[in-house]
Structure formats: structure tokens, C-alpha cells
């Protein structure tokens, strides 16, 4: 039986300050795990997340839903200064695309 903890979003990076690999979990931004190797960092972080999720459940707190299992509409609203809005609208018109397509392409870079 697979645990939801295996479905969370993990990242391993090098920490120059600690001279070790650090594992992070996007759904639990306050947690991290340091180890000499990437594999050990990931294993340590996954175990830490399992412990935190078990603790949350024992306290009747719902653990966060994994990002991979969330539903996204593809729509979000961003406020920008009017000057930026104007500049982007002009750029979209010059490129012959909608403002939405221009912004989507820039965000995808």
C-alpha cells in the first residue's frame, strides 16, 4: 500500500553553507533534512514527512494534499501596475497574439 507521503513534491539541492545535500518538501516548507548524499537526504526527508503526517493524523489535523493530486483551473489573477498592463497589451498587439497568450508564454520560460 502506497502512502500519500510518497506523492509529495520533494527536491534535493546542495547547501554550500552546510556542505551537505538538503532535502525539501514543497507541501511542508518548514521542514528540511541534511545528509552527505542525495539519496540519504531524500530518505531522511521522506521519513520525517511520514512522522509529521502521522502526528497530524493523531491530532485529527488533515495533512496537506499532494500538489500532484490537486486540481488546478489554469486560471489566476495577477495585479500589475497600469503602465505594465499597457506595455504588455502593446507588446501582445505588436506580436499579433492575445494578452493571455503573451503572458502564458512569458510565464512558461
KOLBAKE-798186 format. One line per 10 residues: their letters; for each residue x negated, y, z negated of C-alpha. Coordinates in pm, 1 decimal, decimal comma. Layout:
<sites>
A) X Y Z ~ ...;
</sites>
This chain:
<sites>
XXXXXXXXXX) 0,0 0,0 0,0 ~ -149,1 327,7 110,8 ~ -148,9 616,7 -130,3 ~ -43,0 966,5 -25,1 ~ -380,3 1070,7 -162,5 ~ -534,1 913,3 149,5 ~ -326,1 1151,0 363,0 ~ -454,5 1474,8 214,4 ~ -689,6 1703,6 409,0 ~ -1049,9 1657,0 296,9;
XXXXXXXXXX) -1359,7 1846,0 404,8 ~ -1723,8 1776,8 327,9 ~ -1980,8 2053,3 355,1 ~ -2331,2 2123,9 233,3 ~ -2377,0 2350,0 -68,7 ~ -2711,5 2528,8 -46,1 ~ -2662,7 2667,1 -398,1 ~ -2618,4 2317,6 -545,3 ~ -2841,0 2133,2 -294,6 ~ -2568,9 1868,8 -260,8;
XXXXXXXXXX) -2269,8 1785,2 -45,7 ~ -1943,2 1927,3 -172,8 ~ -1606,1 1768,9 -102,7 ~ -1292,2 1981,0 -95,4 ~ -922,0 1906,4 -57,5 ~ -705,8 2169,0 114,3 ~ -395,5 2071,2 -82,2 ~ -586,6 2115,0 -411,9 ~ -801,8 2427,1 -356,3 ~ -917,3 2446,3 -718,0;
XXXXXXXXXX) -1088,3 2104,3 -703,3 ~ -1432,6 2011,3 -569,2 ~ -1679,7 1724,7 -604,1 ~ -2059,0 1737,4 -563,7 ~ -2271,4 1437,8 -463,0 ~ -2602,5 1368,9 -290,2 ~ -2436,4 1207,3 15,8 ~ -2125,4 1295,2 217,3 ~ -1973,9 950,5 156,1 ~ -2020,0 979,5 -220,8;
XXXXXXXXXX) -1874,0 1329,1 -219,9 ~ -1564,7 1212,7 -32,4 ~ -1517,1 907,7 -253,7 ~ -1554,8 1117,9 -568,1 ~ -1308,4 1376,6 -443,7 ~ -1051,5 1115,9 -343,1 ~ -1072,4 957,8 -687,6 ~ -1039,5 1299,0 -854,6 ~ -730,7 1374,8 -643,5 ~ -580,8 1034,7 -735,0;
XXXXXXXXXX) -632,4 1115,1 -1103,4 ~ -479,6 1462,7 -1069,7 ~ -179,1 1327,0 -878,3 ~ -128,5 1053,5 -1141,5 ~ -145,3 1318,1 -1415,8 ~ 104,8 1538,3 -1231,7 ~ 344,5 1247,4 -1190,5 ~ 313,9 1151,6 -1557,3 ~ 416,9 1509,5 -1641,0 ~ 707,1 1498,1 -1392,8;
XXXXXXXXXX) 535,8 1753,8 -1167,0 ~ 564,0 1692,8 -792,4 ~ 224,5 1666,8 -623,0 ~ 176,1 1878,5 -309,3 ~ 293,0 1732,6 19,4 ~ 0,4 1649,8 250,9 ~ -39,9 1909,6 527,8 ~ -27,7 1627,5 784,3 ~ 323,8 1534,1 669,5 ~ 468,0 1885,4 654,2;
XXXXXXXXXX) 692,1 2016,1 927,0 ~ 588,2 2338,5 1095,3 ~ 817,6 2553,4 1307,8 ~ 536,9 2706,4 1512,0 ~ 662,9 3049,1 1415,8 ~ 523,7 3300,5 1167,3 ~ 544,1 3675,4 1135,1 ~ 235,0 3892,5 1114,3 ~ 240,5 4262,1 1041,9 ~ -21,8 4475,0 1215,0;
XXXXXXXXXX) -74,4 4849,4 1236,6 ~ 131,4 5016,2 1513,0 ~ -187,1 5105,5 1701,2 ~ -291,9 4739,7 1710,0 ~ 55,2 4637,6 1828,7 ~ 34,8 4894,4 2110,3 ~ -315,4 4783,1 2213,6 ~ -209,1 4418,3 2222,6 ~ 108,0 4497,0 2421,1 ~ -100,2 4687,2 2677,7;
XXXXXXXXXX) -355,9 4405,5 2697,3 ~ -76,6 4148,1 2748,8 ~ 77,0 4360,9 3025,7 ~ -262,5 4401,6 3194,3 ~ -313,5 4023,7 3183,7 ~ 40,9 3958,5 3306,4 ~ 136,7 3746,9 3005,4 ~ 378,1 3785,1 2718,1 ~ 257,1 3932,3 2392,0 ~ 331,8 3596,6 2229,2;
XXXXXXXXX) 113,1 3408,5 2480,2 ~ -171,9 3658,5 2438,3 ~ -164,7 3629,8 2057,3 ~ -134,6 3248,4 2067,7 ~ -436,7 3224,6 2295,6 ~ -642,2 3453,7 2072,1 ~ -548,7 3259,1 1759,5 ~ -641,8 2931,1 1926,3 ~ -1003,1 3042,9 1985,5;
</sites>
